[in-house]
Amino acid sequence: MEIIRKYVVLFAVALITIAGAFLFFYRLYNKDVKALTDFIASYKKFDKAISDFSIPVLVSNPDAARTLDQFNKIYSRITASMQDTRRLGEKLALAKEAISLNNDLLDFLDKTDDLENKANEALMELDIASALRLSSLIRNDGQLMGTMLEIRDLSKRELENLSACKKAFWDKIDVTNKLLQKVVDDNGGLNGFINFSSQKNNQTKITSQNPDLDRLSKKFGDLHDSRTVAYARFQGLGPGPTKD
């Protein structure tokens, strides 16, 4: 009887141990799954936030694009008037119209502050989500963690680049407004326009001829593509339990 009781106790202890181990690994696996789910949710939130932020900054917003196109045409007419005998009144009207359009572009940028803050907040969430460690219960755990950190780093560089692009765009609009104001102050004359343009080494355009904006826009596109590829690789790693 004593032997039977001993075996019953040993069996109970073994059962409790197995149940405890199962519960431990079950909780660990669920923690890993939640970490991956949180990362995916954070990534999607950042992806949307930076997309919303990029639309007005890169002038892919249809209204902003039309405004920029109108501005460029008027600006070209003003610069072309250096070579012709266009009347002062006409040049004055063109300069005022260009300033008005330029201010519309500034309004578009003003509205991006909140979008930029949301993108920064989303990046902070992604940073936290990408730093969590996974257990070996998850297939390709090491590669997944490495890819998550890569995605975080690319996302950070992408947002930094877009913020720099916004600043470059803002600076060019500001300089161009000052340039056009010289025409207004001179009642349509171009002497101040030419002098100010020369002092700034003619770096006053906010069009596609702006090398800084061209470079930053291309870099943003490259970083966005790299992040998208990295996320596709993350998905291809197939987060899930390890196979025996």
PyMOL commands that set and color helices and strands:
alter all, ss='L'
color gray80, all
select helices_A, chain A and resi 2-57+62-83+88-110+113-130+141-185+191-199+211-236
alter helices_A, ss='H'
color red, helices_A
deselect
rebuild
show_as cartoon
